[in-house]
Amino acid sequence: METYKTTGVCAKEIQFEIEDNKIKSVNFIGGCPGNLIGISHLVKGMEVEDAINKLKGIPCRTKDTPCPDQLAQALEKYLQQK
């Protein structure tokens, strides 16, 4: 299980598991439960790079970075450490 400390969003951290370069699970700690559960279900089984490409840079009206973009950053960091 990987853990990423978020910045600039309501969720405090993102926990995720990767297996064979596919996202096995994602759990946001804090934040808007419905939206974040939805994101978690949508990316489950997705290739890491595909999820990054879909989520990176998604804008938010009230914050500099939304949770989808934070997940993309977490996945990028995971790939860099691999």
C-alpha positions as CSV (number, residue, x, y, z in Angstrom):
1,M,0.0,0.0,0.0
2,E,1.4,3.4,-1.0
3,T,0.5,6.6,0.8
4,Y,0.6,10.1,-0.7
5,K,0.1,13.2,1.5
6,T,-2.0,15.7,-0.5
7,T,-1.7,19.4,-0.6
8,G,-4.3,22.0,-1.3
9,V,-7.4,19.7,-1.1
10,C,-9.8,18.6,1.5
11,A,-8.6,15.0,1.4
12,K,-5.6,14.6,3.7
13,E,-4.0,11.6,1.9
14,I,-4.4,9.1,-0.8
15,Q,-3.7,5.4,-0.2
16,F,-3.4,3.2,-3.3
17,E,-2.2,-0.2,-4.4
18,I,-0.6,-1.0,-7.8
19,E,-0.3,-4.5,-9.2
20,D,1.3,-5.3,-12.6
21,N,1.1,-1.6,-13.4
22,K,-2.6,-1.5,-12.8
23,I,-4.4,0.3,-10.1
24,K,-5.8,-2.3,-7.7
25,S,-7.4,0.1,-5.2
26,V,-7.5,3.8,-4.2
27,N,-8.7,5.2,-0.9
28,F,-9.0,9.0,-0.2
29,I,-8.7,9.9,3.5
30,G,-11.1,12.9,4.0
31,G,-12.7,15.0,1.3
32,C,-16.0,14.6,-0.5
33,P,-16.9,10.9,0.0
34,G,-19.3,10.5,-3.0
35,N,-17.0,12.1,-5.6
36,L,-13.9,10.4,-4.3
37,I,-15.4,6.9,-4.1
38,G,-16.6,7.5,-7.7
39,I,-13.0,8.4,-8.8
40,S,-11.7,5.4,-6.9
41,H,-14.1,3.0,-8.7
42,L,-13.4,4.6,-12.1
43,V,-9.6,4.1,-12.0
44,K,-9.7,0.6,-10.5
45,G,-8.1,-1.8,-13.0
46,M,-6.7,1.1,-15.1
47,E,-3.1,1.2,-16.2
48,V,-1.1,3.7,-14.1
49,E,-0.1,5.9,-17.1
50,D,-3.7,6.0,-18.5
51,A,-5.0,7.2,-15.1
52,I,-2.3,9.9,-15.0
53,N,-3.2,11.0,-18.5
54,K,-6.9,11.3,-17.7
55,L,-6.6,13.0,-14.3
56,K,-3.6,15.2,-14.5
57,G,-4.3,18.9,-14.8
58,I,-8.1,18.7,-14.1
59,P,-9.0,22.2,-12.9
60,C,-10.9,23.2,-9.8
61,R,-12.8,26.5,-9.4
62,T,-11.9,27.0,-5.8
63,K,-8.5,25.3,-5.3
64,D,-5.2,25.2,-7.2
65,T,-5.5,21.5,-7.5
66,P,-8.4,19.1,-7.1
67,C,-8.3,15.5,-5.8
68,P,-8.1,13.9,-9.3
69,D,-5.0,15.9,-10.1
70,Q,-3.5,15.0,-6.7
71,L,-4.1,11.3,-7.5
72,A,-2.2,11.8,-10.8
73,Q,0.6,13.4,-8.9
74,A,0.7,10.5,-6.4
75,L,0.8,8.0,-9.3
76,E,3.6,10.0,-11.0
77,K,5.6,10.0,-7.8
78,Y,5.0,6.2,-7.5
79,L,6.4,5.7,-11.0
80,Q,9.5,7.9,-10.3
81,Q,10.3,5.8,-7.2
82,K,9.8,2.5,-9.0
